[in-house]
Amino acid sequence: MADKVDVVALAKLARLEVSGEELAKLEKEIPAILEFVAEIQKANAPKEAATPVLHNVMRADENPIEPGTHTESLVSAAPSREGDRISVKQVISRKHA
Amino acid sequence: MDLSTLTIAQARKDLDAKKYSALELSQAYLDAIAKKDQGIHAYLEVWADSAQKEAKHADELIKAGKSQALTGIPLAIKDNILIEGRTCSSASKMLEHYKASYDATVITKLKAEGAVFLGRTNMDEFAMGSSTENSAFGPTMNPHDTTRVPGGSSGGSAAAVAAGMALAALGSDTGGSIRQPSSHCGLVGLKPTYGAVSRYGLMPMGSSLDQIGPLARTVDDARILFEEIRGYDAQDSTSNPDGMYKAGKVRKVIGVPRAFLEKGVDPDVLALFNATIERLRKAGYQIEDVAMPNLPYALPVYYVVCPAEVSTNLARYDGVRYGLSVPAATVGESYEKIRAAGFGPETRRRIVLGTFVLSSGYADAYYRTARAVRDVIRADFTNAFKEVDCVAMPTAPGPAFKLGEKTSDPLAMYLEDIFSVTANLAGVPALSVPAGTVAREGKQLPVGFQLMGAHGGEDMLFAIAKDVERTGA
C-alpha cells in the first residue's frame, strides 16, 4: 500500500518550512518508509488497542508553590520578555479574520 | 590508576581507602579528555571547573566518612538530561544556547550522592538515530576504530566510557539508544523497565518508550548506577510506584526466539550469539526456543509510534518559551522558520512522518493499527515469560559500521534497531553485555548480547549478564 503523500501539506501542518531540495528528498523517502511500516496491516491483531487500565496520577490540589518561586529561572530562558512575562508576536489579528 | 580498566566498584574502594582523592581521579579523567577527545568527539562540553569543585566536595564527604556509592565518581551525562544552569542542547541547533532551568530527578539523585559531572555527551539530535551522525555538532567516532560510528543515539556517552574518558555515563533509550552503542563500544548498557527511572528533566522524544539508563564498563557498575537513579518520583506521572512489580521465581530458563533471528543478522554476529548461549547452557541455564510470532512487526510498529510521538513532543519547540528564535512578520511564519533552522534532517523527517500517521484519514491505517499490533507484541512477551525467565537475542544485527555508510538511507539506519525496539514497545527491561568481538578490515569490534526480562526483572538480567561476563574470554 503506497498512499500518496502530500509533503507540502504535512510540512504546513507541522509548522515546518521545507526547501525545494528537501521536499524532493522527502517525497521519495516518506513513501518508502510508509511502505515498510505498512507491514503492520498484515499482523493478526484486533482493530483497536485495548483500553489501558487507568489510574489517577494527579497530585492532590494542596501545598501550592509561592508565586514567583520559579518565575525568573523559567522566564529567563525565553528569547523575548517584558518584565516577568514572555513576549510573543501578536497571534490574533483583524486582517486574517 | 589505569583508566582503561578502572570500574566504579574499584574506584569506590580506592577513594574510601584514600589511595587517591576524588580530585585526583577527576583530574585524571579531565586530562584523558584533553588528550583524547579531539579524535573521538564524545563530549559537546567539558565542565572542568565545576567538576573540580564537585570533586573537592566529594573529598570532604569522604573525609567525613559520609561517602555513598557514587561519591566522587566522575560521570558523563547525555546532552538531553537537564542540569540546572548548564547548557543542554539535545545536540540540536534549536537548543544550542539553552540553559536548563532545573535539575532532572536523576541529576538531583546524583548530586545528593556527591557524583562528579565531567561534561555533556554528543548524541543524535533529540535522540533520533543509531550512529550519533545526526548531531548538529558533528559525529562521534568509535574508540575501537575511529573510522566507525559508536552507535546511537547515546553514542557520546558510550564513546566517553569506552575511551576511558568517564567512569560511567547516563544515556536514554527509546528504541535501543543505550544498548546499541553499548554493543558497538564494548560496554554494558541497561534500558530499565518503563517507569523504573524518573524522566523528569529528560527531553521527551517518544514518551511511551523513553527511559534513562546507565552505560558502564561492567555489569556491577551498570547495576550500581541503576540502583542510585531508580525509584518512584512524584514529578513524573509515568513513574512506577515502588514495589509495583513482584520478583518472579527464577528458574534459570533462557528463551531464544529462533525464528526472529533467521535473517538480517551478520553470520559472525549470530555465531557469537550462539556461542554465548552455549556458554550459558554450560553454566547451568536451560535454553528453550520461544515462539514470539509478532516480533517481526516490532520495527514497523516502532517507526509509526515513535514518529507520531516525536511530532507531538517536538511541537513544543516554537521559539516562545526557550530555544532558537527567528524574527518573522507573523507568529505562524516565525514557527516555520525557527523549526526549519533549528531541526536537522532526521528530526524533520520524523516530524513529517509522524504528522502523516496521525493525520485524519490515515490514523486508522497507521497509528491506531500500530497501537493494536503493539499490544500483540507485548502479549508475545507476556506469554514467553510464562515459559522462560528471560529472552535473549543479539543487541544489533552487526558490529559498528562505517561513518557515512547509512546516512543516505534512513531505512538501512532504522534496521539497526530491529532487535532493540521490541523491549521499548513492551516496556520490559533489556540489557546489552559484551559477548566478544568480530573482525572487520583487520580490526576487532565488540558485539553485545541482549537479555530482556519481565517488567521489574532488572535483578535477573544483571545476574545472567554476570554469568556472560564471568564465562567470557
Interface residues (C-beta under 8 A of the other chain):
Chain A: M1 D3 V5 V7 L10 A11 L13 A14 R15 L16 E17 V18 S19 E22 L26 E29 I30 A32 I33 L34 F36 V37 A38 E39 I40 Q41 A43 N44 A45 P46 K47 E48 A49 A50 V57 M58 R59 H70 S73 L74 S76 A77 A78 P79 S80 I86 V88 K89 Q90 V91
Chain B: E84 Y98 K99 S101 Y102 A234 S237 T238 N294 P296 Y297 P300 V301 Y303 V304 S311 A315 D318 G319 V320 R321 Y322 G323 L324 S325 A328 T330 V331 G332 S334 Y335 E336 K337 R339 A340 F343 P345 R348 R349 I351 V352 L353 T355 F356 V357 S359 Y362 A365 Y366 R368 T369 A370 R371 A372 V373 R374 D375 V376 P410 L411 Y414
